[in-house]
Amino acid sequence: MEIDIRKSIMDNFKDADQNEIKQSIVSSIEINDEITLPGLGVFFEILWKNSDENSQEFILNTLSKGIEK
């Protein structure tokens, strides 16, 4: 059985408002459970694909700063 994680996560949040998405992200980070990483990865992919070049540069700078800590 093959599962399409991207589609499943996107379907789960199809009707979610911004607050619900934020709560999901915050709780996923707070519980620090690796099972939430695929969902966060899908959110990141959506963010990246829908960002212009300047926003992508900001994301990269933010990630680089966070990794250096």
N, C-alpha and C positions, 0 to 999 in steps of 0.2 A: 504494500500500500504506500503510495507516494503522497506526501503532504506538501502543498504549496504554502509555505509559511507566510510569504509576503501577502498573498491573497487572503489568507485566513486572518491575519492581523488587520489588514485594511478593511475587510468585511466586518470585523469586530468593532471597529471605530467609525464605520461609515456614517452613523447618525450621532456620533458623539460631538458635544460642544467643546469649546476651547478649555473650559474648566475641567471637564472629564479627561481630556487628553493630558492636561498639565498634571492632574492628580495621579494618573497612571504613570507618567514619567517620574514624578517625585517619589511615589511609593516604590517603583521599581529600583530606583537608586538607593533609597533608604533601606530596603530589605537586603540589599547586597547579595542577591541570589542569582547565580549564573543562568538560571532558567529564563530570566527576563531579558538577557542580552539579545536574543534574536529580535524581540519586539522593539527594543531600543535601536537596534541596527536598522530595522525597517523604517522607523521614524527618522533616523539620520539620513537614510537613502532618500526619503521623500524631501527632507530639508535640502539636501545637496542638489538634487535634480531640479528643485524649484527656486534655487538661488542664482542670482546673477553673479558675474565674475567678482564684483566688489564684495558681495556677501560671502562668497566662497573663500576669498582671501581673509576676511574677518574670521570665518570659522577656522581656517588653517592656523591663523595667528593665535586664536584662543586655545586651540588644541595643543599647539606647540608650547605655549606658556604653561598649560596644565600638566603636560608631560614632564616639563623641566622641574617641577616642584618636587 
